[in-house]
Amino acid sequence: MLAESEPIALEYFRELELWTCAWYEEAIAANHVRPPYHPDATIIERIRGYFRAGLSPAEAADACFGMVH
């Protein structure tokens, strides 16, 4: 896991960017959000954690917005 002060490698940044775009598309496809959607700081931290944990974008969208049982 990256520390707050660590520089981010360009490859990691690009992977995160692509994953986040896929997460957004999955969230729209699952009707969790409607475009244009602008996540707040809490959601951004949550999806960063899902990325670091290795969830797929679809899994992360469901975990972020799906119903809690």
Secondary structure, DSSP 4 states (H G I P E B T S, - for coil): ---TTSPPPHHHHHHHHHHHHHHHHHHHHTTS--SS----HHHHHHHHHHHHHT--HHHHHHHHHSPP-
